[in-house]
């Protein structure tokens, strides 16, 4: 048996040390101290106070003092209270890693109910202490299953005046925790101004938390949702998912949306239908990224059934979207997207891989750019196919950047058009655009401008 040193103890203390060491070493990861063992540790530490600072090895090779051991091996709240009453300084004792008893209570998933609340009440300052790794108690708590009462106890101990600003960063970790619950998420949304005012990324959360997230959406203008799951959602998960999708569709304050979803094959079509309906309903969206994950396993047949193509077409028809990005993990109907682009007057950046991943599609895109005057950037990615197609697309994009939309507008006066040309010529020279390119751009802008070629009405 591996025991910590009993050096410097009297013979009686050594005997008591050995008794506690046996109790400690006999416990395994699933053990729970019984009442008799609790009372024995309390009695020996009461009789020999020097033992309260000694370290004892567990069977897993972890060194713990008696209070840490009581916390980590599910001692009752009463036993821990009695120990701290008898040895008040023990609650302030940290180990070489700067872990206080509160850190241990937040770290271990075996802490009994009420222990964290008791420790924060007895030593509030512990909630603001970092370990050697830079972790606060709240950080450790979010790494395991936790309750709203435990979260509140740690947060309020660190912010006794009721201000949560100091703990906002730590609280927001709760969104990333896969062990949280609806009540904790709702508490974070309610308490943290940062959540309500700034772009918040929700990453790697458990699906049941979606219900709570529905409260968050109406308060944001930017929202990113990253969900990675190795298992298909249950029926209850889908209820939460569909609830959030419904709220998302009604969130007209949202101007930027980034959704990354990675599920195994067979994600229910009803869930994807809800996503498609939500996207089609957002009225003022300016930026959209929709991704199936780095190695996503989207079922492309289901995606077609979910009408994601129709949702994107609807968004484009509203003429609010400025940026769209849909990587190769998701496939859409390029013909429908291109038809929508011919009528669109808002989109500036286009990155839908499945729409440009072969030469025929790129040729079709070049035809779209004969009509569309707002697109300024298209991510082509591939280098295969005919070079002339790439050159044509790049030229038409440059023409759009040079002001083709304004030149084509009937209300643009000759004077305004001349000012436009002067500005563009200056920018071409700065960017070292070739002379032949400058000439081509200027001639095409002239061809596009009705006011140059139409007679002005004569006034009598």
C-alpha positions as CSV (number, residue, x, y, z in Angstrom):
1,X,0.0,0.0,0.0
2,X,1.4,3.4,-0.9
3,X,1.0,5.9,1.9
4,X,2.1,9.5,2.3
5,X,4.9,10.1,4.7
6,X,4.0,10.1,8.4
7,X,7.4,11.8,9.2
8,X,7.3,14.1,12.2
9,X,4.2,12.5,13.8
10,X,4.0,11.0,17.3
11,X,3.4,7.3,17.7
12,X,-0.3,7.8,18.4
13,X,-0.6,10.2,15.4
14,X,1.1,7.6,13.2
15,X,-1.4,5.0,14.3
16,X,-4.3,7.3,13.5
17,X,-2.6,8.3,10.2
18,X,-2.5,4.6,9.3
19,X,-6.2,4.1,10.1
20,X,-7.2,7.1,7.9
21,X,-4.8,5.9,5.1
22,X,-6.5,2.5,5.0
23,X,-10.0,4.1,4.7
24,X,-8.7,6.3,1.9
25,X,-6.9,3.6,0.0
26,X,-9.8,1.2,0.2
27,X,-12.1,3.5,-1.8
28,X,-12.4,3.1,-5.6
29,X,-13.9,5.4,-8.2
30,X,-17.4,4.2,-7.5
31,X,-17.1,4.1,-3.7
32,X,-19.2,6.2,-1.3
33,X,-18.2,6.7,2.2
34,X,-20.6,5.2,4.7
35,X,-21.5,7.0,7.9
36,X,-19.2,4.9,10.0
37,X,-16.2,5.8,7.9
38,X,-17.1,9.5,8.0
39,X,-17.4,9.5,11.7
40,X,-14.0,7.7,12.1
41,X,-12.2,10.3,10.0
42,X,-13.9,13.1,11.9
43,X,-13.0,11.5,15.2
44,X,-9.3,10.9,14.4
45,X,-8.9,14.4,12.9
46,X,-10.6,15.9,16.0
47,X,-8.2,14.0,18.3
48,X,-5.1,14.6,16.2
49,X,-5.5,18.0,14.3
50,X,-2.0,17.6,12.7
51,X,-3.6,15.0,10.4
52,X,-5.8,17.6,8.7
53,X,-2.9,18.8,6.6
54,X,-1.4,15.4,5.8
55,X,-1.9,13.9,2.4
56,X,-3.1,10.4,1.8
57,X,-2.9,8.3,-1.4
58,X,-6.0,7.0,-3.0
59,X,-5.9,3.7,-4.9
60,X,-5.8,5.8,-8.1
61,X,-2.6,7.4,-6.9
62,X,-4.1,10.8,-6.1
63,X,-2.9,12.6,-3.0
64,X,-5.7,14.2,-0.9
65,X,-5.9,15.8,2.5
66,X,-8.9,14.6,4.7
67,X,-11.3,17.4,3.6
68,X,-10.5,16.9,-0.1
69,X,-11.0,13.2,0.4
70,X,-14.4,13.7,2.0
71,X,-15.5,16.0,-0.8
72,X,-14.3,13.7,-3.6
73,X,-15.7,10.4,-2.2
74,X,-19.3,11.6,-1.6
75,X,-19.1,12.3,2.1
76,X,-22.4,13.8,3.3
77,X,-22.9,17.5,3.6
78,X,-23.2,17.2,7.4
79,X,-19.8,15.4,7.6
80,X,-18.1,18.2,5.6
81,X,-19.8,20.9,7.6
82,X,-18.7,19.2,10.9
83,X,-15.2,18.9,9.6
84,X,-15.0,22.6,8.6
85,X,-16.5,23.7,11.9
86,X,-13.8,21.8,13.8
87,X,-11.0,22.8,11.5
88,X,-11.8,26.2,10.0
89,X,-8.5,26.7,8.3
90,X,-8.8,23.6,6.2
91,X,-11.2,25.3,3.8
92,X,-8.4,27.8,2.9
93,X,-5.8,25.1,2.3
94,X,-4.6,24.6,-1.3
95,X,-2.4,22.0,-2.8
96,X,0.7,22.4,-5.1
97,X,-1.7,23.0,-8.0
98,X,-3.5,25.7,-6.1
99,X,-6.7,23.7,-5.8
100,X,-8.8,24.8,-2.9
101,X,-11.6,22.5,-1.5
102,X,-14.0,24.5,-3.7
103,X,-12.0,23.6,-6.8
104,X,-12.2,20.0,-5.8
105,X,-15.9,20.2,-5.2
106,X,-16.5,21.8,-8.6
107,X,-14.1,19.4,-10.3
108,X,-15.4,16.1,-9.1
109,X,-18.7,14.8,-10.4
110,X,-19.2,13.0,-7.1
111,X,-19.8,16.0,-4.9
112,X,-22.9,15.7,-2.8
113,X,-25.7,18.2,-3.2
114,X,-25.3,21.3,-1.2
115,X,-21.5,21.0,-0.7
116,X,-20.6,23.7,-3.3
117,X,-23.2,26.1,-1.8
118,X,-21.7,25.5,1.7
119,X,-18.1,26.0,0.6
120,X,-18.9,29.2,-1.3
121,X,-20.8,30.6,1.7
122,X,-17.9,29.8,4.1
123,X,-15.2,31.2,1.8
124,X,-16.6,33.4,-0.9
125,X,-13.2,34.5,-2.1
126,X,-12.4,30.9,-3.2
127,X,-14.7,31.4,-6.2
128,X,-12.3,34.0,-7.7
129,X,-9.2,32.0,-7.1
130,X,-7.4,30.3,-10.1
131,X,-5.6,27.0,-10.2
132,X,-2.1,26.7,-11.5
133,X,-3.7,26.0,-14.9
134,X,-5.6,29.3,-14.7
135,X,-9.0,27.7,-14.1
136,X,-11.7,29.3,-11.9
137,X,-14.1,27.0,-9.9
138,X,-16.8,27.9,-12.4
139,X,-14.6,26.6,-15.3
140,X,-14.2,23.3,-13.5
141,X,-17.9,23.1,-12.7
142,X,-18.9,23.5,-16.4
143,X,-16.8,20.5,-17.3
144,X,-19.2,18.1,-15.5
145,X,-22.8,17.7,-14.8
146,X,-24.0,20.7,-12.7
147,X,-27.1,22.3,-11.3
148,X,-28.5,25.8,-11.4
149,X,-28.1,26.1,-7.7
150,X,-24.4,25.2,-7.9
151,X,-23.7,27.7,-10.7
152,X,-25.5,30.5,-8.9
153,X,-23.6,29.8,-5.7
154,X,-20.2,30.1,-7.4
155,X,-21.2,33.2,-9.5
156,X,-22.8,35.1,-6.6
157,X,-19.9,34.3,-4.3
158,X,-17.5,35.9,-6.8
159,X,-19.8,38.8,-7.4
160,X,-21.4,39.6,-4.0
161,X,-22.8,42.9,-5.1
162,X,-24.9,41.2,-7.8
163,X,-22.7,42.3,-10.7
164,X,-21.8,39.5,-13.0
165,X,-19.4,41.4,-15.3
166,X,-16.4,39.8,-13.7
167,X,-17.7,36.3,-14.3
168,X,-19.3,36.9,-17.7
169,X,-16.5,35.1,-19.6
170,X,-16.7,32.1,-17.3
171,X,-20.5,32.1,-17.4
172,X,-20.4,32.0,-21.2
173,X,-18.4,28.8,-21.0
174,X,-21.8,27.2,-20.0
175,X,-22.9,27.5,-23.6
176,X,-20.0,25.3,-24.6
177,X,-20.6,22.8,-21.9
178,X,-22.1,19.5,-23.0
179,X,-23.2,18.9,-19.4
180,X,-25.5,21.9,-18.8
181,X,-29.2,22.1,-18.6
182,X,-32.0,24.3,-19.7
183,X,-32.2,26.2,-16.4
184,X,-28.5,27.1,-16.5
185,X,-28.7,28.3,-20.1
186,X,-31.7,30.5,-19.3
187,X,-29.9,31.9,-16.3
188,X,-26.9,32.8,-18.4
189,X,-29.1,34.4,-21.1
190,X,-30.9,36.4,-18.4
191,X,-27.8,37.6,-16.5
192,X,-25.1,38.3,-19.1
193,X,-25.3,41.5,-21.1
194,X,-22.6,40.1,-23.3
195,X,-24.9,37.4,-24.6
196,X,-27.6,39.9,-25.4
197,X,-25.5,42.6,-27.0
198,X,-22.7,40.9,-28.9
199,X,-22.1,38.1,-31.4
200,X,-22.2,34.9,-29.4
201,X,-21.1,31.5,-30.7
202,X,-22.9,28.5,-29.3
203,X,-20.6,25.5,-29.7
204,X,-20.8,21.8,-28.9
205,X,-23.9,21.9,-26.7
206,X,-26.3,19.1,-26.0
207,X,-29.5,19.1,-28.1
208,X,-32.0,19.4,-25.2
209,X,-30.6,22.9,-24.5
210,X,-32.1,24.2,-27.7
211,X,-35.3,25.0,-25.9
212,X,-33.5,27.5,-23.7
213,X,-31.6,28.9,-26.6
214,X,-34.9,30.0,-28.1
215,X,-34.9,32.8,-25.5
216,X,-31.5,34.0,-26.7
217,X,-32.4,34.5,-30.4
218,X,-34.6,37.6,-30.3
219,X,-31.8,39.5,-28.5
220,X,-29.1,39.0,-31.1
221,X,-28.1,40.4,-34.4
222,X,-25.4,37.8,-35.0
223,X,-25.6,34.2,-34.1
224,X,-23.4,31.1,-34.7
225,X,-24.5,27.6,-33.9
226,X,-22.0,24.7,-34.1
227,X,-23.4,21.3,-33.2
228,X,-21.4,18.1,-33.5
229,X,-23.1,14.8,-32.5
230,X,-22.0,11.2,-32.9
231,X,-25.6,10.0,-32.3
232,X,-28.9,10.7,-34.0
233,X,-31.2,13.0,-32.0
234,X,-34.0,11.4,-30.0
235,X,-37.7,12.5,-30.4
236,X,-37.3,14.8,-27.4
237,X,-34.2,16.3,-29.0
238,X,-36.1,17.1,-32.1
239,X,-38.8,18.8,-30.2
240,X,-36.2,21.2,-28.8
241,X,-34.6,21.6,-32.3
242,X,-37.9,22.3,-34.0
243,X,-38.7,24.9,-31.3
244,X,-35.5,26.8,-31.9
245,X,-35.9,26.6,-35.7
246,X,-39.4,28.1,-35.3
247,X,-38.0,31.0,-33.2
248,X,-35.1,31.4,-35.6
249,X,-37.5,31.9,-38.5
250,X,-39.2,34.7,-36.6
251,X,-36.0,36.4,-35.6
252,X,-36.0,39.5,-37.9
253,X,-33.3,41.3,-35.9
254,X,-30.8,38.7,-37.1
255,X,-28.4,39.9,-39.8
256,X,-25.7,37.3,-39.6
257,X,-26.2,33.5,-39.2
258,X,-23.6,30.8,-39.1
259,X,-24.8,27.2,-38.7
260,X,-22.5,24.2,-38.6
261,X,-24.1,20.8,-38.1
262,X,-22.5,17.4,-38.1
263,X,-24.7,14.4,-37.6
264,X,-24.5,10.7,-38.7
265,X,-26.3,9.6,-41.8
266,X,-30.0,9.5,-41.3
267,X,-30.8,12.8,-39.5
268,X,-34.6,12.9,-39.6
269,X,-36.0,14.8,-42.6
270,X,-38.4,16.7,-40.3
271,X,-35.4,18.3,-38.5
272,X,-34.0,19.5,-41.8
273,X,-37.4,20.6,-43.0
274,X,-37.6,22.8,-39.9
275,X,-34.1,24.3,-40.8
276,X,-35.2,25.0,-44.4
277,X,-38.4,26.7,-43.2
278,X,-36.5,28.8,-40.7
279,X,-34.0,30.0,-43.3
280,X,-36.7,30.9,-45.7
281,X,-38.5,33.0,-43.1
282,X,-35.7,35.2,-41.9
283,X,-36.5,38.6,-43.5
284,X,-33.4,40.8,-42.9
285,X,-30.5,38.4,-43.0
286,X,-27.3,39.8,-44.6
287,X,-24.8,37.0,-44.1
288,X,-25.3,33.3,-44.1
289,X,-22.9,30.4,-43.6
290,X,-24.3,26.9,-43.7
291,X,-21.9,24.0,-43.2
292,X,-22.0,20.3,-42.7
293,X,-18.8,20.2,-40.6
294,X,-15.3,19.5,-41.7
295,X,-16.1,15.9,-42.4
296,X,-19.8,16.3,-42.3
297,X,-22.2,13.4,-43.1
298,X,-25.1,15.3,-44.5
299,X,-27.6,13.0,-46.4
300,X,-27.9,14.9,-49.7
301,X,-31.2,13.2,-50.6
302,X,-32.8,14.4,-47.4
303,X,-31.4,17.9,-48.0
304,X,-33.2,18.0,-51.3
305,X,-36.4,16.9,-49.6
306,X,-35.8,19.6,-46.9
307,X,-36.0,22.3,-49.6
308,X,-32.8,24.0,-48.6
309,X,-32.4,25.1,-52.2
310,X,-35.8,26.7,-52.0
311,X,-34.9,28.4,-48.7
312,X,-31.8,29.9,-50.3
313,X,-33.8,31.1,-53.3
314,X,-36.3,32.7,-51.0
315,X,-33.5,34.5,-49.2
316,X,-32.0,35.8,-52.4
317,X,-35.4,37.0,-53.6
318,X,-35.7,39.3,-50.5
319,X,-32.6,41.3,-51.7
320,X,-31.1,41.6,-48.2
321,X,-28.5,38.9,-48.3
322,X,-25.0,40.2,-49.0
323,X,-22.8,37.2,-48.3
324,X,-23.5,33.5,-48.6
325,X,-21.2,30.6,-47.9
326,X,-22.2,26.9,-48.4
327,X,-19.2,24.6,-48.5
328,X,-18.9,21.3,-50.3
329,X,-20.6,19.3,-47.5
330,X,-24.0,20.6,-48.7
331,X,-25.3,20.3,-52.3
332,X,-28.0,22.6,-53.7
333,X,-29.6,22.9,-57.2
334,X,-27.4,25.4,-59.1
335,X,-30.0,26.1,-61.7
336,X,-32.5,27.4,-59.2
337,X,-29.8,29.4,-57.4
338,X,-28.6,31.0,-60.7
339,X,-32.1,31.9,-61.7
340,X,-32.5,33.7,-58.4
341,X,-29.1,35.5,-58.8
342,X,-30.3,37.0,-62.1
343,X,-33.0,38.9,-60.2
344,X,-31.0,39.6,-57.1
345,X,-29.6,43.1,-56.4
346,X,-28.0,42.7,-53.0
347,X,-25.6,39.8,-52.9
348,X,-21.9,40.7,-53.1
349,X,-20.0,37.6,-52.1
350,X,-21.0,34.1,-53.4
351,X,-19.4,30.9,-52.1
352,X,-21.5,27.8,-52.8
353,X,-19.1,25.1,-53.9
354,X,-21.7,22.8,-55.4
355,X,-22.7,25.6,-57.8
356,X,-19.2,26.0,-59.3
357,X,-17.6,22.5,-59.1
358,X,-17.5,21.8,-62.8
359,X,-17.0,23.7,-66.0
360,X,-20.6,23.6,-67.2
361,X,-21.7,25.2,-64.0
362,X,-19.0,27.9,-64.2
363,X,-20.1,28.7,-67.8
364,X,-23.6,29.0,-66.5
365,X,-22.4,31.4,-63.8
366,X,-20.7,33.5,-66.4
367,X,-24.0,33.9,-68.1
368,X,-25.6,34.9,-64.8
369,X,-22.9,37.7,-64.5
370,X,-24.0,39.1,-67.8
371,X,-27.2,40.1,-65.9
372,X,-26.2,40.4,-62.3
373,X,-24.5,43.7,-61.4
374,X,-23.9,43.4,-57.7
375,X,-21.7,40.3,-57.3
376,X,-18.1,41.3,-56.5
377,X,-16.6,38.1,-55.2
378,X,-17.1,34.4,-56.2
379,X,-15.1,31.6,-54.7
380,X,-14.3,29.3,-57.6
381,X,-11.9,27.0,-55.7
382,X,-11.3,24.5,-58.5
383,X,-8.7,25.2,-61.2
384,X,-10.0,22.6,-63.7
385,X,-11.9,23.4,-66.9
386,X,-11.4,26.1,-69.5
387,X,-9.3,29.1,-68.5
388,X,-11.4,31.4,-70.7
389,X,-14.4,30.7,-68.4
390,X,-12.4,31.8,-65.3
391,X,-11.2,34.9,-67.1
392,X,-14.7,35.8,-68.1
393,X,-16.0,35.4,-64.6
394,X,-13.2,37.5,-63.1
395,X,-13.6,40.2,-65.7
396,X,-17.4,40.5,-65.1
397,X,-16.8,40.6,-61.3
398,X,-14.3,43.4,-61.9
399,X,-16.8,45.2,-64.0
400,X,-19.3,45.0,-61.2
401,X,-16.7,46.3,-58.7
402,X,-16.1,49.2,-61.1
403,X,-19.7,50.4,-60.8
404,X,-21.7,48.6,-63.5
405,X,-24.9,48.7,-61.3
406,X,-24.7,52.5,-61.1
407,X,-23.9,52.9,-64.7
408,X,-26.8,50.7,-65.8
409,X,-29.3,52.7,-63.6
410,X,-31.5,55.0,-65.7
411,X,-31.5,57.6,-63.0
412,X,-27.7,58.0,-63.1
413,X,-27.0,61.4,-64.8
414,X,-24.2,62.0,-67.2
415,X,-22.3,64.0,-64.6
416,X,-22.6,61.3,-62.1
417,X,-21.4,58.7,-64.6
418,X,-18.3,60.9,-65.5
419,X,-17.5,61.2,-61.7
420,X,-17.8,57.4,-61.5
421,X,-15.4,56.9,-64.4
422,X,-12.9,59.4,-62.9
423,X,-12.9,57.6,-59.6
424,X,-12.5,54.2,-61.2
425,X,-9.7,55.3,-63.5
426,X,-7.8,56.5,-60.4
427,X,-8.4,53.2,-58.6
428,X,-7.2,51.2,-61.7
429,X,-4.0,53.1,-61.8
430,X,-3.4,52.6,-58.1
431,X,-4.0,48.9,-58.4
432,X,-1.8,48.6,-61.5
433,X,-4.6,47.3,-63.7
434,X,-3.3,46.7,-67.2
435,X,-4.0,49.3,-69.9
436,X,-6.0,46.8,-72.0
437,X,-8.1,45.9,-69.0
438,X,-8.7,49.6,-68.2
439,X,-9.8,50.2,-71.8
440,X,-12.2,47.2,-71.8
441,X,-13.7,48.2,-68.5
442,X,-14.2,51.8,-69.6
443,X,-15.8,50.7,-72.9
444,X,-18.2,48.3,-71.2
445,X,-19.2,50.8,-68.6
446,X,-20.0,53.2,-71.4
447,X,-22.1,50.6,-73.1
448,X,-24.0,50.0,-69.9
449,X,-24.9,53.6,-69.2
450,X,-28.3,54.7,-70.8
451,X,-27.8,58.4,-70.0
452,X,-24.8,58.5,-72.4
453,X,-26.8,57.2,-75.3
454,X,-30.2,58.7,-74.7
455,X,-31.1,62.2,-75.7
456,X,-32.0,64.6,-73.0
457,X,-35.6,66.0,-73.3
458,X,-35.4,69.5,-74.7
459,X,-37.1,72.2,-72.7
460,X,-39.0,75.0,-74.4
